[in-house]
């Protein structure tokens, strides 16, 4: 059975959300709790070009150096069905101390795509679900979410078998899985945390898959995207593709 056939057997349903801009998001009064059943469908990743001549990065990290908020990303590797390239694990490695101090604090994921003409597309809200590793397996929520409050995140923790007192404890054991579209274009992932008094915290990371070679990536993508490459500090070096891939695997979960 080839990879596409495997993927077709396990696809998690996803819903394209009506495109909104970040400015309209900021004008919203709050994030309503929105969930959707996760189910199988027969959609495949036939539109995803893997690029046989490139060393493709399956892991990423935000380059913001934000002391309060940070994320790592990795393509989901299902133990039974293999790598599902439109499902991206999102692990918070730093979270603001204040997040979760009030039940109405909320979380959303956003993405933006670079079009074939190398221009930015519209911001899109990304659905996601939660998972927690237990031994060699994963416990996963039966729903995907468009947004979620801290009050409901505590219920998610209970569903996944743990009790948490704060967000740091939650994210030390639980991660998100972003459900992206299947077009395979260059993308970013931006988690946004909504706090009190209209305060918003966010960081942005380059979403896998992408060329691990930062020299080649920089030459083919706009600067506002290439500056997010996790190996931007190695631009200009004469590393081989294998060496670049080795370096970027240090960001894997």
C-alpha positions, 0 to 999 in steps of 0.5 A, a space after each residue: 500500500 503506497 503513502 497516498 492510499 494509507 492517507 486516504 484511509 485515515 483522513 481527518 475531516 476538515 472544514 474551510 472557514 470563510 476567510 477573514 482578515 486579522 483586522 476583523 478578528 481583532 474587532 471581534 468581541 470574543 472567541 465563541 466555543 466552536 467544535 466539530 466532530 472528527 471523522 474519516 473521509 477519502 480525500 488524499 494529498 494528491 496536490 502535495 508536491 514532495 519534490 524528490 530533489 530536495 531535502 524537505 523539512 518536516 519540523 519547524 520552530 518560530 524564530 521570534 525569540 519571544 520570551 513569553 510565547 514559542 512553538 514547535 511544529 512537526 508533521 503528524 506521523 501516525 503509527 499505523 498510517 504513516 505521515 499525514 502532511 496536512 496534519 501539523 503537530 503544534 507544541 507550545 514550548 513557552 506560554 505567557 504566565 497570565 494565560 489561563 488566569 481567567 476562564 474567558 481567555 481563548 486560543 485560535 490558530 491562523 494560517 496564511 498561504 503564499 500563492 503561486 505568484 509569490 504574494 500573500 493570500 488571505 488569513 484563514 482560521 485553522 481548525 485543530 484538535 488536541 492530543 496527549 501521549 500515553 505510553 506509545 499511543 495517543 489520546 485524541 479529542 473526538 472534536 476539532 475546534 475553531 477556537 476554544 476558551 481556557 474554561 473548555 481547555 480544562 474540560 479537554 484536559 479531563 477528557 484526556 485523563 489529566 487535571 490541570 491547574 494552569 496553562 503551563 501544566 496543560 501545554 506541558 502534556 497536551 499539544 494541538 494538531 492543526 488541520 491544514 488544507 491540502 494544496 501544498 503551498 508555502 504556509 505559516 501557522 500563527 497561534 493567537 492567545 486572547 487575554 484580558 483587556 483586548 490583549 493578544 499574544 501571537 507568534 508565527 512559524 513556517 509550516 512544514 513541508 518546506 525546503 530544509 536548504 535555506 539558501 535555495 528557499 531564500 532564492 525562491 520565496 519572498 523575504 517576508 517568508 524566507 526570514 521565518 526559515 528556522 535555518 536562516 542563520 546558516 544562509 550562505 553556508 555550503 552545507 549539503 542538503 543532508 547537513 541542513 536536514 540534520 540541523 533542522 531535525 533538532 527542532 523536531 518534537 
